[in-house]
């Protein structure tokens, strides 16, 4: 798949990795400015046809220059093949939304925004999806405190009972 993307968008792939026993599950790290175009190519090209975005998540590596790795898990029904796309972002840097390529990315990008604080440029409705609007932090970051100031107990308001 690297060759396909490189043929259309020279320099778009920064690195490729694959596990020895899972050569069919490669990971392509792509430049952020080529993400949407590479995704559309991988979705539409006859030799790829990665039409399913099965998951979109992020990983936080606080010591890295680009600590947020946004990972796209793709599947091709036509070729029974999996592929991971990955982009690396700095804190506060916007990642291009892939909602125009895979509509199912909508809520997945919102989840990554909510839990990691990664913002997606061009997203149609980027707002929290799991946590209350006033939460103020992102609990899946590795620098999120497990106790103390960051800890917060959320309680649902008491329902009115009949006769209250």
C-alpha atoms as a printed R data frame, in Angstrom:
    type eleno elety resid chain resno       x       y      z
1   ATOM     1    CA   UNK     A     1   0.000   0.000  0.000
2   ATOM     2    CA   UNK     A     2   2.948   2.288  0.601
3   ATOM     3    CA   UNK     A     3   3.807   2.191 -3.098
4   ATOM     4    CA   UNK     A     4   0.245   3.096 -4.063
5   ATOM     5    CA   UNK     A     5   0.156   6.142 -1.774
6   ATOM     6    CA   UNK     A     6   3.692   7.218 -2.725
7   ATOM     7    CA   UNK     A     7   2.894   6.954 -6.439
8   ATOM     8    CA   UNK     A     8   0.010   9.422 -6.052
9   ATOM     9    CA   UNK     A     9   1.408  11.593 -3.241
10  ATOM    10    CA   UNK     A    10   5.206  11.577 -3.196
11  ATOM    11    CA   UNK     A    11   6.621  11.923  0.297
12  ATOM    12    CA   UNK     A    12   3.252  11.307  1.980
13  ATOM    13    CA   UNK     A    13   4.376   8.160  3.815
14  ATOM    14    CA   UNK     A    14   6.867   8.887  6.584
15  ATOM    15    CA   UNK     A    15   7.365   5.275  7.678
16  ATOM    16    CA   UNK     A    16   5.928   1.783  7.363
17  ATOM    17    CA   UNK     A    17   5.949  -1.001  9.928
18  ATOM    18    CA   UNK     A    18   4.615  -4.551  9.955
19  ATOM    19    CA   UNK     A    19   4.842  -7.420 12.404
20  ATOM    20    CA   UNK     A    20   6.715 -10.500 11.191
21  ATOM    21    CA   UNK     A    21   3.777 -12.884 11.546
22  ATOM    22    CA   UNK     A    22   1.176 -10.287 10.554
23  ATOM    23    CA   UNK     A    23   2.593  -8.898  7.334
24  ATOM    24    CA   UNK     A    24  -0.970  -8.356  6.131
25  ATOM    25    CA   UNK     A    25  -1.461  -5.778  8.899
26  ATOM    26    CA   UNK     A    26   0.948  -2.992  8.039
27  ATOM    27    CA   UNK     A    27   0.992   0.484  9.553
28  ATOM    28    CA   UNK     A    28   1.628   3.536  7.382
29  ATOM    29    CA   UNK     A    29   2.590   6.747  9.152
30  ATOM    30    CA   UNK     A    30   1.545   9.566  6.836
31  ATOM    31    CA   UNK     A    31   2.085  13.311  6.788
32  ATOM    32    CA   UNK     A    32  -0.823  15.150  8.315
33  ATOM    33    CA   UNK     A    33  -1.394  17.264  5.203
34  ATOM    34    CA   UNK     A    34  -1.755  14.068  3.117
35  ATOM    35    CA   UNK     A    35  -4.092  12.184  5.473
36  ATOM    36    CA   UNK     A    36  -7.430  12.926  3.786
37  ATOM    37    CA   UNK     A    37  -6.111  12.407  0.248
38  ATOM    38    CA   UNK     A    38  -4.324   9.171  1.211
39  ATOM    39    CA   UNK     A    39  -7.476   7.945  2.952
40  ATOM    40    CA   UNK     A    40  -9.653   8.653 -0.091
41  ATOM    41    CA   UNK     A    41  -7.124   6.924 -2.355
42  ATOM    42    CA   UNK     A    42  -7.013   3.847 -0.118
43  ATOM    43    CA   UNK     A    43 -10.808   3.774  0.013
44  ATOM    44    CA   UNK     A    44 -11.374   4.125 -3.749
45  ATOM    45    CA   UNK     A    45  -8.425   2.513 -5.558
46  ATOM    46    CA   UNK     A    46  -9.285  -0.948 -6.984
47  ATOM    47    CA   UNK     A    47  -6.156  -2.544 -5.493
48  ATOM    48    CA   UNK     A    48  -6.999  -1.247 -2.010
49  ATOM    49    CA   UNK     A    49 -10.740  -0.652 -1.385
50  ATOM    50    CA   UNK     A    50 -10.383   0.070  2.343
51  ATOM    51    CA   UNK     A    51 -14.017   1.092  2.657
52  ATOM    52    CA   UNK     A    52 -14.416   0.307  6.355
53  ATOM    53    CA   UNK     A    53 -12.937   2.470  9.076
54  ATOM    54    CA   UNK     A    54 -13.357  -0.067 11.873
55  ATOM    55    CA   UNK     A    55 -11.794   2.092 14.580
56  ATOM    56    CA   UNK     A    56 -10.149   5.437 15.133
57  ATOM    57    CA   UNK     A    57  -8.267   6.045 18.338
58  ATOM    58    CA   UNK     A    58  -5.263   7.862 19.756
59  ATOM    59    CA   UNK     A    59  -2.262   7.074 21.914
60  ATOM    60    CA   UNK     A    60  -0.490   9.642 24.085
61  ATOM    61    CA   UNK     A    61   3.317   9.496 24.328
62  ATOM    62    CA   UNK     A    62   4.155  12.499 26.560
63  ATOM    63    CA   UNK     A    63   7.909  12.432 25.861
64  ATOM    64    CA   UNK     A    64   7.615  12.557 22.062
65  ATOM    65    CA   UNK     A    65   7.997  15.714 19.983
66  ATOM    66    CA   UNK     A    66   4.590  14.841 18.518
67  ATOM    67    CA   UNK     A    67   2.968  13.130 21.503
68  ATOM    68    CA   UNK     A    68  -0.431  12.306 19.996
69  ATOM    69    CA   UNK     A    69  -0.561   9.400 17.567
70  ATOM    70    CA   UNK     A    70  -3.986   9.216 15.909
71  ATOM    71    CA   UNK     A    71  -4.550   5.706 14.550
72  ATOM    72    CA   UNK     A    72  -7.043   4.693 11.846
73  ATOM    73    CA   UNK     A    73  -7.864   0.963 11.567
74  ATOM    74    CA   UNK     A    74  -9.014   0.145  8.028
75  ATOM    75    CA   UNK     A    75 -10.426  -3.010  6.462
76  ATOM    76    CA   UNK     A    76 -10.904  -4.054  2.842
77  ATOM    77    CA   UNK     A    77 -13.741  -6.521  2.312
78  ATOM    78    CA   UNK     A    78 -12.745  -6.908 -1.340
79  ATOM    79    CA   UNK     A    79  -9.200  -8.028 -0.506
80  ATOM    80    CA   UNK     A    80  -9.649  -9.338  3.068
81  ATOM    81    CA   UNK     A    81  -6.853  -7.057  4.229
82  ATOM    82    CA   UNK     A    82  -6.277  -4.724  7.163
83  ATOM    83    CA   UNK     A    83  -4.219  -1.548  7.310
84  ATOM    84    CA   UNK     A    84  -3.454   1.031  9.955
85  ATOM    85    CA   UNK     A    85  -2.905   4.663  9.044
86  ATOM    86    CA   UNK     A    86  -1.285   6.868 11.627
87  ATOM    87    CA   UNK     A    87  -0.569  10.568 11.983
88  ATOM    88    CA   UNK     A    88   1.465  12.202 14.733
89  ATOM    89    CA   UNK     A    89   0.376  15.547 16.175
90  ATOM    90    CA   UNK     A    90   1.735  18.092 18.606
91  ATOM    91    CA   UNK     A    91  -0.346  19.220 21.569
92  ATOM    92    CA   UNK     A    92  -2.845  21.770 20.256
93  ATOM    93    CA   UNK     A    93  -2.229  20.901 16.598
94  ATOM    94    CA   UNK     A    94  -5.358  20.139 14.565
95  ATOM    95    CA   UNK     A    95  -5.622  16.859 12.677
96  ATOM    96    CA   UNK     A    96  -7.669  16.962  9.441
97  ATOM    97    CA   UNK     A    97 -11.061  15.298  9.833
98  ATOM    98    CA   UNK     A    98 -11.622  12.145  7.771
99  ATOM    99    CA   UNK     A    99 -15.425  12.385  8.073
100 ATOM   100    CA   UNK     A   100 -15.660  13.285  4.338
101 ATOM   101    CA   UNK     A   101 -13.833  10.008  3.551
102 ATOM   102    CA   UNK     A   102 -15.434   7.692  6.120
103 ATOM   103    CA   UNK     A   103 -18.679   9.040  7.571
104 ATOM   104    CA   UNK     A   104 -18.348   6.671 10.529
105 ATOM   105    CA   UNK     A   105 -15.382   8.723 11.745
106 ATOM   106    CA   UNK     A   106 -17.791  11.367 13.055
107 ATOM   107    CA   UNK     A   107 -18.370   9.988 16.534
108 ATOM   108    CA   UNK     A   108 -14.920   8.365 16.718
109 ATOM   109    CA   UNK     A   109 -13.225  11.747 16.210
110 ATOM   110    CA   UNK     A   110 -15.502  13.241 18.848
111 ATOM   111    CA   UNK     A   111 -14.462  10.492 21.269
112 ATOM   112    CA   UNK     A   112 -10.748  11.148 20.636
113 ATOM   113    CA   UNK     A   113 -11.383  14.877 21.099
114 ATOM   114    CA   UNK     A   114 -13.237  14.259 24.354
115 ATOM   115    CA   UNK     A   115 -10.786  11.802 25.921
116 ATOM   116    CA   UNK     A   116  -7.425  13.016 24.512
117 ATOM   117    CA   UNK     A   117  -8.073  16.651 23.562
118 ATOM   118    CA   UNK     A   118  -7.030  16.146 19.928
119 ATOM   119    CA   UNK     A   119  -8.951  18.578 17.725
120 ATOM   120    CA   UNK     A   120 -10.064  17.693 14.188
121 ATOM   121    CA   UNK     A   121 -10.056  20.458 11.586
122 ATOM   122    CA   UNK     A   122 -13.177  20.444  9.421
123 ATOM   123    CA   UNK     A   123 -15.202  18.167 11.692
124 ATOM   124    CA   UNK     A   124 -18.939  18.893 11.256
125 ATOM   125    CA   UNK     A   125 -19.823  18.834 14.992
126 ATOM   126    CA   UNK     A   126 -16.745  18.636 17.225
127 ATOM   127    CA   UNK     A   127 -17.966  18.610 20.823
128 ATOM   128    CA   UNK     A   128 -17.770  16.274 23.787
129 ATOM   129    CA   UNK     A   129 -19.525  12.952 23.360
130 ATOM   130    CA   UNK     A   130 -18.944  11.068 26.650
131 ATOM   131    CA   UNK     A   131 -18.049  13.547 29.377
132 ATOM   132    CA   UNK     A   132 -19.998  16.564 30.642
133 ATOM   133    CA   UNK     A   133 -19.293  19.825 28.789
134 ATOM   134    CA   UNK     A   134 -17.711  21.368 31.903
135 ATOM   135    CA   UNK     A   135 -15.279  18.492 32.567
136 ATOM   136    CA   UNK     A   136 -12.259  20.623 31.630
137 ATOM   137    CA   UNK     A   137  -9.640  17.931 30.986
138 ATOM   138    CA   UNK     A   138  -8.986  14.789 28.968
139 ATOM   139    CA   UNK     A   139  -8.741  11.591 31.059
140 ATOM   140    CA   UNK     A   140  -6.951   9.295 28.577
141 ATOM   141    CA   UNK     A   141  -3.864  11.493 28.443
142 ATOM   142    CA   UNK     A   142  -1.031   9.890 30.343
143 ATOM   143    CA   UNK     A   143  -0.465  13.097 32.302
144 ATOM   144    CA   UNK     A   144  -4.030  13.036 33.672
145 ATOM   145    CA   UNK     A   145  -3.877  12.668 37.476
146 ATOM   146    CA   UNK     A   146  -5.454   9.503 38.853
147 ATOM   147    CA   UNK     A   147  -6.038  11.112 42.233
148 ATOM   148    CA   UNK     A   148  -6.195  14.603 43.612
149 ATOM   149    CA   UNK     A   149  -7.086  17.716 41.625
150 ATOM   150    CA   UNK     A   150  -7.935  15.890 38.389
151 ATOM   151    CA   UNK     A   151 -10.122  13.343 40.102
152 ATOM   152    CA   UNK     A   152 -13.780  14.126 39.834
153 ATOM   153    CA   UNK     A   153 -16.925  12.319 40.818
154 ATOM   154    CA   UNK     A   154 -19.804  12.901 38.490
155 ATOM   155    CA   UNK     A   155 -23.235  12.317 39.925
156 ATOM   156    CA   UNK     A   156 -26.437  12.427 37.996
157 ATOM   157    CA   UNK     A   157 -29.040  14.858 39.289
158 ATOM   158    CA   UNK     A   158 -31.665  13.152 41.429
159 ATOM   159    CA   UNK     A   159 -34.806  12.277 39.522
160 ATOM   160    CA   UNK     A   160 -38.036  13.641 40.831
161 ATOM   161    CA   UNK     A   161 -40.204  10.877 42.187
162 ATOM   162    CA   UNK     A   162 -43.964  10.788 41.995
163 ATOM   163    CA   UNK     A   163 -45.293  13.062 44.719
164 ATOM   164    CA   UNK     A   164 -42.161  15.272 45.025
